[in-house]
């Protein structure tokens, strides 16, 4: 009889193994919406990606909800959303987005109501830096700076193990520091913002200019002279295929990126700088010149520890993973 009880006890313990807590992370950018189902260890269990609608803000909310539902399971306890714009993290309201048609949009409330789950909304760079801090290139560090380089440029900062959001929760809009007065018009309405010379937008714009200026380049030949077909991804592919014009474009954008990063290193003194977002597909063709400019432009490089500049370990998943983990962490510690 005792032997049977022991066997039953073993079966009971096995049946009570807890299921890992899971969350859905949304990364809503200017060109695509990524949705991942993630467990508390940062493992991706399901994923989808859809183009960001070009219509009104409500269409984008609907698309984000549909993406979240498509990866949902009964084990999901929260949803996190990273948004490309100025997010009031306390209320979950997206105040302003330079590259999306969102103004005063209560994104967290809409997604929470649509999924029936608690939703945390934050700036896309904040959630990305949280992902890299917890499970990526910044794991084990207390201070890191992350730049997300895509349609625009955002920054997330972790200081002493906590997200730095500023007095109004709107910190990190570094892409709108004016570095070239009178330069290209930005989505924010100003001219010469940093993201206009050092982001995916800049790569695409310079690629389109190259179609006319360098008709023999691979960029021009691939699109048969139609500059409207050129974007940053096409320029990056041409550069990887050896096109010198495309490589010069990436080198120039990388230099402008590194110059700006040097100023941020002066301001925040991080242990490491992590670069993520779609533009990082360019790899060392972009990051190599950025590192050189960082070393050249940072204050007193011979008197300070070198700050590594590395690609995001989580790649383009950093934002979605970070959003999911931030939602799980916030459910246990609202002070985050």
URRAQUI-V74908 format. One record per backbone hydrogen bond with DSSP energy under -1.0 kcal/mol. NH is the residue of the N-H (numbers start at 1). CO is the residue of the C=O. If there is no record, write none. Layout:
BEGIN
<<NH CO> <NH CO>>
END
This chain:
BEGIN
<<5 1> <6 2> <7 3> <8 4> <9 5> <10 6> <11 7> <12 8> <13 9> <14 10> <15 11> <16 12> <17 14> <22 75> <23 38> <24 78> <25 36> <26 80> <27 34> <28 82> <29 32> <33 50> <34 27> <35 48> <36 25> <37 46> <38 23> <39 43> <40 21> <42 39> <45 37> <46 37> <48 35> <50 33> <52 31> <60 56> <61 57> <62 58> <63 59> <64 60> <65 61> <66 62> <67 63> <68 64> <69 65> <70 66> <71 68> <76 73> <77 22> <79 118> <80 24> <81 120> <82 26> <83 122> <84 28> <85 83> <86 96> <88 93> <89 87> <92 88> <93 88> <94 105> <95 86> <96 86> <97 102> <102 100> <104 95> <105 94> <107 105> <108 92> <110 106> <111 107> <112 108> <113 109> <114 110> <115 111> <116 112> <120 79> <122 81> <124 83> <127 123> <128 124> <129 125> <130 126> <131 127> <132 128> <133 129> <134 130> <135 131> <136 132> <138 132> <139 136> <141 138> <144 158> <145 272> <146 156> <147 274> <148 154> <149 276> <150 152> <154 148> <155 172> <156 146> <158 144> <159 162> <161 142> <162 159> <164 157> <171 165> <174 172> <176 173> <177 174> <179 192> <180 192> <183 180> <186 190> <189 186> <192 184> <194 177> <195 175> <196 193> <197 194> <198 194> <200 150> <203 199> <204 200> <205 201> <206 202> <207 203> <208 204> <209 205> <210 206> <213 209> <214 210> <217 214> <221 217> <222 218> <223 219> <225 220> <226 223> <227 225> <229 226> <230 227> <235 231> <236 232> <237 233> <238 234> <239 235> <240 236> <241 237> <242 239> <243 238> <247 243> <248 244> <249 245> <250 246> <251 247> <252 248> <253 249> <254 250> <255 251> <256 252> <257 253> <258 254> <259 255> <260 256> <261 257> <262 258> <263 259> <264 260> <265 261> <266 262> <267 263> <268 264> <269 265> <271 143> <273 308> <274 145> <275 310> <276 147> <279 149> <280 277> <281 278> <282 279> <283 280> <285 282> <286 283> <287 283> <288 284> <290 286> <291 287> <292 288> <293 289> <294 290> <295 291> <296 292> <297 293> <298 294> <303 300> <310 273> <312 275> <315 312> <317 314> <318 315> <321 317> <322 318> <323 319> <324 320> <325 321> <326 322> <327 323> <328 324> <329 325> <330 326> <331 327> <333 329> <336 333>>
END
